[in-house]
Amino acid sequence: MIEGFDNSSLVVVNLVNPKEKFFGVLRALSSAGVTMRAVNLDSFDDWIHQIARAEDAEIEMMTMFVPLFRVERIFLDEPLGAIKSYGQRFEESVGTPLAKYLGL
């Protein structure tokens, strides 16, 4: 692993070809690629609202491997000034930290 990016770190991953963004829990980072349990950022708000309302799961996190040639950037999910992290937004909407929700 790379310093600062540990197993179970909350991350945002930007991919190319096609362009996509995912938020989730880092499982492994190697020269081959990235393994994570994630949800597409386009679905993030719908995902946390369905959990908060205890609705049937239509959107779920998936375990995925992405080859390194598709990875443009990886960010730790951290707040930036007044801008909340995705993990904070999850906890605010659902009422429990994401790590606890996932049983980490």
Order of alpha helices (4+ residues) and beta strands (2+ residues): beta-beta-beta-alpha-beta-beta-alpha-alpha
